[in-house]
């Protein structure tokens, strides 16, 4: 978080970022591969009422797309039916 994106970091965030060294969270969310004690790459979007709105889980060797996570969040916030590849300002269904 202390390194800019242009140098491989993630820079400052406007949302919380968690670490799970005890593996309690990954175990609770069902993304823990118990044998190696390693979590899969899980992205969870949870609304203000605590409802899970989006869930993506990838194996550790496949990265996640920040752009797709932001697009998913924007689509959720739009309250509309949004097709794949939708971006703010484009038509919804």
matplotlib code that plots the C-alpha trace (Angstrom):
import matplotlib.pyplot as plt

x = [0.0, 3.0, 4.2, 2.5, 0.7, 3.3, 5.9, 4.0, 2.1, -1.5, -1.1, -3.6, -7.0, -10.4, -11.7, -10.6, -8.0, -7.6, -4.9, -5.6, -2.4, -4.5, -6.4, -9.7, -11.3, -10.4, -11.6, -14.9, -15.4, -14.6, -11.6, -8.9, -7.0, -6.2, -3.4, -0.9, -2.6, -3.1, -6.1, -7.5, -7.8, -11.3, -13.0, -16.2, -18.4, -20.7, -23.3, -23.9, -26.5, -24.0, -25.4, -23.0, -23.5, -20.6, -18.1, -15.2, -12.7, -9.5, -6.7, -3.6, -1.8, -4.5, -4.6, -7.7, -8.7, -9.1, -10.8, -13.5, -14.0, -14.6, -16.9, -18.9, -19.2, -20.3, -22.9, -24.2, -24.4, -26.3, -29.3, -29.9, -29.5, -26.0, -24.7, -21.1, -18.6, -21.0, -19.4, -20.9, -22.6, -23.4, -27.0, -28.3, -30.8]
y = [0.0, 2.3, 1.7, 3.4, 1.3, 2.3, 0.5, -2.7, -1.5, -0.8, 2.8, 4.3, 2.7, 4.3, 0.9, -1.5, -4.1, -7.1, -9.7, -13.1, -14.5, -16.7, -18.2, -17.7, -15.5, -17.7, -20.8, -19.1, -18.0, -21.4, -20.4, -22.1, -25.0, -26.7, -29.0, -26.3, -23.8, -21.4, -19.4, -19.3, -15.7, -14.7, -11.4, -10.7, -7.7, -7.4, -4.6, -2.3, -4.8, -7.6, -9.4, -11.0, -9.4, -10.8, -13.6, -14.6, -17.3, -18.1, -20.6, -19.0, -19.1, -17.0, -13.2, -11.1, -8.2, -5.0, -3.4, -6.2, -5.9, -2.1, -2.7, -5.2, -2.8, 0.0, -2.3, -3.3, 0.4, 1.2, -0.9, -1.8, -5.0, -4.7, -6.9, -8.3, -5.6, -2.8, 0.4, 3.5, 5.7, 2.8, 1.4, -1.1, -3.8]
z = [0.0, 0.4, -3.1, -6.1, -8.7, -11.3, -9.2, -8.5, -5.4, -4.8, -3.6, -1.1, -1.0, -0.3, 1.1, 3.8, 3.0, 5.3, 5.9, 7.4, 9.0, 11.3, 8.4, 10.4, 7.7, 4.8, 6.6, 7.5, 3.9, 2.5, 0.5, 2.6, 1.0, 4.3, 3.2, 2.3, 4.7, 1.8, 0.8, -2.7, -4.1, -3.0, -3.7, -1.7, -2.2, 0.8, 1.1, 4.1, 5.5, 5.4, 2.3, -0.1, -3.5, -5.5, -4.9, -7.1, -6.1, -8.1, -7.4, -6.0, -9.4, -11.1, -10.4, -10.0, -12.1, -10.1, -13.1, -13.1, -9.4, -9.7, -12.7, -10.7, -7.8, -10.1, -11.7, -8.2, -7.2, -10.4, -9.3, -12.9, -15.0, -16.5, -19.3, -19.3, -20.1, -19.0, -17.9, -16.2, -18.8, -21.1, -21.6, -19.1, -20.0]

ax = plt.figure().add_subplot(projection="3d")
ax.plot(x, y, z, "-o")
ax.set_aspect("equal")
plt.show()
